[in-house]
Amino acid sequence: MTQYMMIGEVLKPQGIRGEAKIKPYAANHDDFFRWKTLYLQQGETYQPIRSKCVRVHDGFVYLMLEGCQNPDDVEKLRGKQLFIDRAHANQLEEDEVYITDLIGCEAVDENGNVIGVLKDVLQHGVVDVYVFKCRRGGMMAPALKAVFPEVDVANRRITVDSARLEEVAVYDV
């Protein structure tokens, strides 16, 4: 499991005082009010940057970031991803996992046959969609308990009900 988790992306400067408009990836946007230190990835390392949340509005977060006094300073961070360290992440409820921990898990059927590796989780509707890389190309399927009865991030394994999967999977060939 990675020590840092991506929680947003710098979109653009907002206003003239160095405020940054952020596209949040965290489930609860209000968490940005309590996160005082974020991280920017610099190659293989993560550099801390102080942060102050100014407001959350219309699905975006507006931050004052350390070293950003004007729009030009924020412009240098455009497109950069923001991270938190796992120690400051929210505690999970039972049966909850972080998406970052799911990526790279192997999907196996009830006989132990490898179906593919999870590459992405799409969150565009009521149900998340798992995106896998498989031998026969890409595959997408809704992240339903009936299709994926067991998710074991500790062992990097997602168990698949193959009959249900064939009913709902979409393949990219």
Backbone bond lengths (Angstrom), bond angles and torsions (degrees), N, CA, C in turn:
res aa  C-N    CA-C-N  psi(-1)  N-CA   C-N-CA  omega(-1)  CA-C   N-CA-C  phi
1 M - - - 1.443 - - 1.524 109.60 -
2 T 1.291 115.53 138.92 1.447 119.35 -177.54 1.531 110.55 -77.11
3 Q 1.301 115.76 149.85 1.463 120.72 -179.53 1.530 111.16 -78.35
4 Y 1.325 117.98 -26.04 1.464 121.75 -177.75 1.522 110.21 -115.17
5 M 1.326 114.77 142.37 1.461 120.41 -178.57 1.522 109.27 -125.60
6 M 1.344 115.63 132.13 1.457 120.26 -178.92 1.524 109.50 -71.88
7 I 1.344 116.30 131.80 1.460 120.71 -178.14 1.531 112.19 -125.12
8 G 1.321 118.10 -3.72 1.456 119.04 178.68 1.513 112.59 178.44
9 E 1.339 114.18 175.45 1.463 121.24 -179.73 1.527 108.65 -139.38
10 V 1.327 116.02 135.91 1.461 121.25 177.62 1.526 108.62 -72.82
11 L 1.330 116.21 120.13 1.462 120.45 -179.23 1.516 112.80 -90.86
12 K 1.359 115.74 -49.48 1.468 118.70 -175.22 1.517 109.61 -172.98
13 P 1.339 116.34 166.72 1.464 119.71 172.07 1.528 109.28 -68.03
14 Q 1.331 115.89 150.66 1.461 121.76 176.63 1.525 107.38 -129.83
15 G 1.309 116.87 113.74 1.456 119.95 -179.08 1.512 112.39 80.63
16 I 1.345 116.15 -165.29 1.468 120.89 -174.30 1.520 113.70 -111.23
17 R 1.337 118.18 1.27 1.468 120.55 -174.63 1.530 114.43 -103.90
18 G 1.326 117.36 12.07 1.463 119.69 176.89 1.513 114.07 91.40
19 E 1.312 117.32 17.76 1.456 121.31 177.07 1.534 108.81 -77.86
20 A 1.341 115.62 144.53 1.466 121.13 -179.40 1.517 110.23 -115.29
21 K 1.336 115.98 134.48 1.462 121.72 174.80 1.525 106.87 -88.94
22 I 1.340 116.12 127.36 1.454 122.46 -173.56 1.525 110.42 -118.02
23 K 1.323 115.86 136.01 1.464 120.55 169.84 1.528 105.55 -89.44
24 P 1.341 117.47 110.92 1.471 119.12 -175.87 1.518 112.44 -82.20
25 Y 1.327 116.27 141.62 1.456 122.20 173.60 1.522 110.78 -111.60
26 A 1.310 117.47 -6.84 1.461 121.60 177.53 1.526 108.60 -71.80
27 A 1.326 116.79 145.73 1.460 121.17 -178.70 1.526 111.52 -63.80
28 N 1.318 117.30 -39.28 1.465 121.69 -179.19 1.525 108.81 -111.37
29 H 1.315 116.57 107.38 1.468 120.83 -176.54 1.523 112.34 -64.73
30 D 1.324 117.53 -26.49 1.466 120.40 178.85 1.530 112.88 -67.02
31 D 1.330 117.54 -15.44 1.469 120.18 176.72 1.528 111.27 -60.94
32 F 1.320 117.46 -25.25 1.463 120.48 179.57 1.529 111.15 -61.67
33 F 1.323 118.19 -25.13 1.465 121.14 177.47 1.525 111.54 -67.42
34 R 1.321 118.17 -30.81 1.469 120.39 -177.90 1.527 113.80 -94.88
35 W 1.325 117.17 -19.06 1.463 119.31 178.75 1.519 109.13 -80.59
36 K 1.319 116.50 111.63 1.474 122.24 -177.62 1.526 112.50 -95.50
37 T 1.318 116.37 -23.93 1.464 121.14 177.72 1.517 108.93 -124.49
38 L 1.324 115.35 122.74 1.453 122.18 174.70 1.524 107.20 -112.53
39 Y 1.311 117.16 177.87 1.459 121.04 -178.49 1.521 110.24 -134.34
40 L 1.321 115.14 143.16 1.456 123.58 173.14 1.520 107.16 -110.89
41 Q 1.326 117.08 134.18 1.460 120.42 178.98 1.519 109.20 -79.39
42 Q 1.321 115.43 128.01 1.463 123.31 176.82 1.528 107.03 -123.43
43 G 1.328 116.81 91.27 1.466 119.85 -175.88 1.519 109.60 67.61
44 E 1.327 116.45 -118.65 1.466 121.78 -179.37 1.521 112.56 -93.76
45 T 1.326 117.83 -5.15 1.463 120.43 -177.47 1.526 111.08 -112.08
46 Y 1.302 115.36 166.52 1.460 122.71 178.66 1.521 108.49 -121.70
47 Q 1.329 115.60 123.79 1.458 121.52 -177.29 1.527 109.39 -101.40
48 P 1.348 117.46 128.74 1.464 119.85 179.62 1.529 111.54 -69.95
49 I 1.307 115.36 146.36 1.460 121.72 175.22 1.528 107.08 -141.44
50 R 1.324 116.21 127.53 1.471 121.15 179.36 1.529 108.13 -67.57
51 S 1.325 114.77 146.77 1.454 120.70 -175.34 1.518 110.52 -142.21
52 K 1.318 115.49 143.70 1.465 120.87 173.60 1.524 107.05 -134.79
53 C 1.323 115.60 121.74 1.460 120.29 179.02 1.527 108.73 -78.88
54 V 1.316 115.62 124.92 1.460 122.07 179.65 1.526 110.11 -88.26
55 R 1.325 116.23 -44.27 1.462 120.59 179.95 1.521 110.56 -168.19
56 V 1.330 114.22 163.23 1.458 123.57 172.06 1.522 105.01 -121.88
57 H 1.362 115.89 125.78 1.459 119.17 -175.17 1.528 110.71 -151.79
58 D 1.324 116.57 131.65 1.466 122.83 176.12 1.529 113.36 51.56
59 G 1.325 117.25 39.42 1.459 120.74 176.86 1.518 115.19 82.25
60 F 1.327 117.24 5.62 1.468 121.44 177.86 1.519 109.60 -119.55
61 V 1.325 115.39 158.59 1.462 122.61 177.43 1.516 107.23 -116.24
62 Y 1.313 116.25 140.16 1.465 121.79 179.90 1.521 107.88 -117.56
63 L 1.340 115.08 119.82 1.462 122.01 -174.43 1.517 111.62 -120.86
64 M 1.322 114.57 150.15 1.461 122.34 163.90 1.523 104.52 -100.97
65 L 1.321 117.13 120.33 1.457 122.29 -178.96 1.521 109.96 -107.99
66 E 1.303 115.13 142.65 1.463 122.08 -179.87 1.528 110.49 -52.08
67 G 1.319 116.37 131.65 1.460 121.76 177.65 1.521 113.82 87.50
68 C 1.321 117.50 -3.51 1.465 120.98 -179.76 1.530 109.35 -103.48
69 Q 1.334 115.57 102.18 1.460 121.40 -178.47 1.525 112.98 -103.53
70 N 1.343 115.55 -14.80 1.463 119.73 -176.33 1.538 108.66 -153.99
71 P 1.322 117.61 172.85 1.471 120.10 -178.43 1.534 114.27 -59.42
72 D 1.333 117.44 -32.97 1.470 119.65 179.53 1.525 111.58 -63.59
73 D 1.345 116.56 -37.49 1.471 120.28 177.97 1.526 110.70 -64.08
74 V 1.329 116.33 -41.90 1.468 120.65 179.71 1.527 110.07 -68.52
75 E 1.310 116.49 -37.69 1.469 121.12 -179.17 1.528 111.25 -56.27
76 K 1.326 117.38 -33.49 1.463 121.46 179.03 1.528 111.84 -66.12
77 L 1.333 116.42 -19.29 1.468 121.18 -179.47 1.523 112.88 -100.52
78 R 1.322 117.08 -1.84 1.469 120.76 -178.75 1.522 109.98 -52.37
79 G 1.325 115.76 131.94 1.458 121.41 178.84 1.517 114.83 83.82
80 K 1.325 118.07 -9.44 1.472 121.01 179.77 1.518 109.84 -74.23
81 Q 1.309 115.63 142.93 1.456 121.12 177.49 1.523 109.57 -90.61
82 L 1.330 115.02 144.12 1.462 122.04 178.21 1.531 108.92 -107.02
83 F 1.321 115.51 140.83 1.455 122.08 -176.90 1.520 110.39 -127.08
84 I 1.331 115.68 159.33 1.461 121.40 165.83 1.517 106.55 -121.35
85 D 1.316 116.01 159.35 1.457 118.47 174.79 1.528 107.95 -85.69
86 R 1.306 115.83 151.42 1.465 122.52 -174.99 1.527 111.92 -56.79
87 A 1.314 118.00 -31.57 1.472 121.04 -179.00 1.530 112.10 -61.85
88 H 1.332 118.09 -25.43 1.456 121.39 -178.62 1.528 113.10 -104.61
89 A 1.305 116.62 7.55 1.468 120.81 178.08 1.526 109.52 -77.62
90 N 1.309 115.78 157.95 1.464 120.61 178.60 1.516 110.44 -65.20
91 Q 1.331 115.51 146.38 1.458 120.46 174.27 1.523 108.48 -71.40
92 L 1.310 116.12 139.23 1.455 121.03 -178.19 1.524 111.18 -89.62
93 E 1.310 115.14 149.51 1.457 121.48 172.99 1.526 108.03 -81.45
94 E 1.332 115.65 170.18 1.462 120.42 177.47 1.530 108.97 -60.02
95 D 1.304 117.06 140.14 1.469 124.47 -179.27 1.520 113.40 69.25
96 E 1.316 119.78 14.17 1.462 122.27 174.21 1.520 109.00 -105.91
97 V 1.324 116.38 146.36 1.458 122.17 175.91 1.524 108.09 -140.81
98 Y 1.306 116.17 156.30 1.452 120.50 173.92 1.525 109.10 -81.28
99 I 1.310 116.40 141.26 1.463 121.06 179.70 1.523 110.56 -57.31
100 T 1.313 116.85 -40.05 1.466 120.13 -179.36 1.527 112.01 -58.67
101 D 1.345 117.08 -28.75 1.465 120.67 178.33 1.524 112.04 -79.93
102 L 1.323 117.07 -21.27 1.464 121.18 178.38 1.527 112.48 -78.24
103 I 1.335 115.80 -35.84 1.464 120.16 -176.06 1.532 109.15 -59.57
104 G 1.326 115.12 129.18 1.459 121.10 -179.50 1.516 113.98 95.12
105 C 1.344 118.18 -7.15 1.463 120.24 177.43 1.526 109.81 -70.15
106 E 1.326 115.46 145.59 1.457 122.00 177.70 1.522 109.80 -87.57
107 A 1.325 116.68 134.96 1.459 121.77 173.50 1.520 107.87 -94.76
108 V 1.331 115.83 127.86 1.462 120.83 179.83 1.523 109.47 -129.69
109 D 1.336 115.74 146.28 1.463 119.22 178.34 1.522 109.81 -82.27
110 E 1.333 116.00 -176.90 1.460 120.57 -176.14 1.532 113.34 -65.79
111 N 1.331 117.22 -16.25 1.463 121.26 177.50 1.527 112.67 -96.48
112 G 1.311 117.38 2.36 1.460 121.17 179.81 1.511 114.32 87.54
113 N 1.331 117.76 5.14 1.469 121.09 178.44 1.525 109.61 -75.26
114 V 1.325 115.45 132.55 1.459 120.58 -179.78 1.525 109.63 -74.81
115 I 1.334 114.80 127.29 1.462 121.03 179.46 1.525 110.09 -95.87
116 G 1.325 116.55 -39.84 1.455 120.44 -179.32 1.512 111.28 174.63
117 V 1.326 114.95 -174.36 1.468 122.21 -179.92 1.523 108.10 -120.69
118 L 1.332 116.17 133.10 1.462 120.94 -179.63 1.524 110.06 -69.70
119 K 1.329 116.01 123.96 1.463 122.25 -178.04 1.520 113.19 -107.35
120 D 1.353 117.36 -26.86 1.464 119.61 -176.66 1.525 109.14 -160.55
121 V 1.330 115.33 159.78 1.453 122.15 172.57 1.520 106.45 -128.04
122 L 1.325 115.88 117.84 1.460 121.31 179.65 1.519 108.94 -91.82
123 Q 1.325 115.99 137.07 1.459 121.25 -178.86 1.524 109.52 -127.58
124 H 1.313 115.78 70.33 1.457 119.88 -175.97 1.519 113.18 -112.09
125 G 1.306 118.62 1.92 1.456 120.67 -177.78 1.510 110.75 -153.27
126 V 1.314 115.19 -155.09 1.454 121.72 -177.43 1.524 111.40 -68.42
127 V 1.329 116.43 -36.75 1.462 121.71 -177.51 1.526 109.06 -116.12
128 D 1.326 116.16 134.13 1.459 120.24 174.22 1.526 109.29 -63.93
129 V 1.326 116.11 156.10 1.466 121.70 177.64 1.526 107.94 -123.07
130 Y 1.330 115.71 125.22 1.456 121.33 176.11 1.528 108.37 -84.46
131 V 1.337 115.53 137.32 1.459 121.93 177.40 1.532 107.41 -117.00
132 F 1.323 115.56 120.91 1.458 121.73 -177.02 1.518 111.62 -114.55
133 K 1.320 115.40 150.87 1.457 121.81 167.55 1.525 105.29 -100.99
134 C 1.334 115.21 121.90 1.464 121.31 -176.73 1.522 110.10 -121.94
135 R 1.318 115.73 172.10 1.468 120.18 177.50 1.521 111.14 -60.55
136 R 1.314 116.92 -36.78 1.462 119.91 -177.35 1.520 112.67 -94.84
137 G 1.312 118.06 21.26 1.461 122.50 178.35 1.515 111.94 114.22
138 G 1.319 115.47 -152.42 1.453 119.88 179.32 1.523 111.28 -90.17
139 M 1.332 115.41 155.94 1.456 120.99 177.88 1.521 108.78 -143.65
140 M 1.325 116.12 140.63 1.458 121.41 175.01 1.518 108.33 -125.90
141 A 1.342 115.10 143.66 1.459 120.43 178.00 1.522 109.00 -153.08
142 P 1.339 117.06 146.03 1.464 119.18 178.06 1.527 110.62 -64.75
143 A 1.317 116.12 140.96 1.464 122.05 -177.64 1.524 109.69 -80.73
144 L 1.316 115.84 70.93 1.459 122.50 -178.49 1.527 110.33 -104.24
145 K 1.330 116.46 143.41 1.462 121.49 178.75 1.529 111.35 -59.40
146 A 1.330 117.36 -32.55 1.469 120.84 178.65 1.524 111.76 -66.12
147 V 1.331 117.37 -29.85 1.463 121.83 -179.29 1.525 110.74 -90.85
148 F 1.322 115.70 -39.53 1.472 121.81 -178.81 1.532 108.28 -121.47
149 P 1.336 117.60 80.13 1.464 120.40 -172.93 1.525 115.09 -67.06
150 E 1.330 117.63 -23.32 1.463 119.00 -179.35 1.527 110.34 -138.89
151 V 1.334 114.94 128.43 1.461 121.90 175.71 1.521 106.51 -119.95
152 D 1.317 116.60 115.34 1.462 122.67 -176.70 1.528 108.70 -120.33
153 V 1.345 116.36 88.24 1.466 119.13 -176.72 1.525 111.78 -69.04
154 A 1.320 118.12 -27.82 1.466 120.27 179.45 1.524 110.80 -62.09
155 N 1.329 116.43 -37.04 1.462 120.98 179.52 1.527 112.39 -102.06
156 R 1.371 116.49 6.86 1.467 123.13 175.39 1.530 111.47 58.30
157 R 1.350 115.50 44.41 1.463 120.68 -172.98 1.531 110.63 -137.78
158 I 1.331 115.69 134.28 1.463 122.95 174.73 1.526 106.82 -120.20
159 T 1.338 116.42 119.86 1.459 120.67 179.64 1.520 109.18 -85.46
160 V 1.331 115.35 136.94 1.461 122.63 -174.99 1.520 110.11 -117.13
161 D 1.329 116.59 136.85 1.459 121.96 168.67 1.527 104.72 -87.46
162 S 1.337 116.77 102.49 1.466 120.50 -170.64 1.528 113.14 -62.92
163 A 1.328 118.58 -33.58 1.471 120.07 178.43 1.528 110.21 -65.44
164 R 1.316 116.92 -44.67 1.469 120.79 178.29 1.520 111.17 -67.15
165 L 1.317 116.45 -38.46 1.457 120.24 179.67 1.523 110.76 -59.64
166 E 1.318 117.59 -44.47 1.470 120.83 -179.71 1.523 112.16 -63.25
167 E 1.325 117.72 -25.26 1.466 121.46 178.59 1.529 111.88 -72.92
168 V 1.347 117.27 -32.11 1.463 120.34 -169.32 1.528 114.83 -118.53
169 A 1.319 118.23 -13.95 1.473 120.84 -174.72 1.520 111.67 -71.91
170 V 1.327 114.34 146.70 1.457 122.28 173.87 1.529 106.18 -119.77
171 Y 1.337 115.72 127.20 1.463 120.52 -176.83 1.514 111.27 -105.64
172 D 1.317 114.75 144.51 1.458 122.37 176.71 1.520 106.98 -107.30
173 V 1.308 116.82 105.88 1.469 119.40 -176.82 1.495 112.52 -113.08
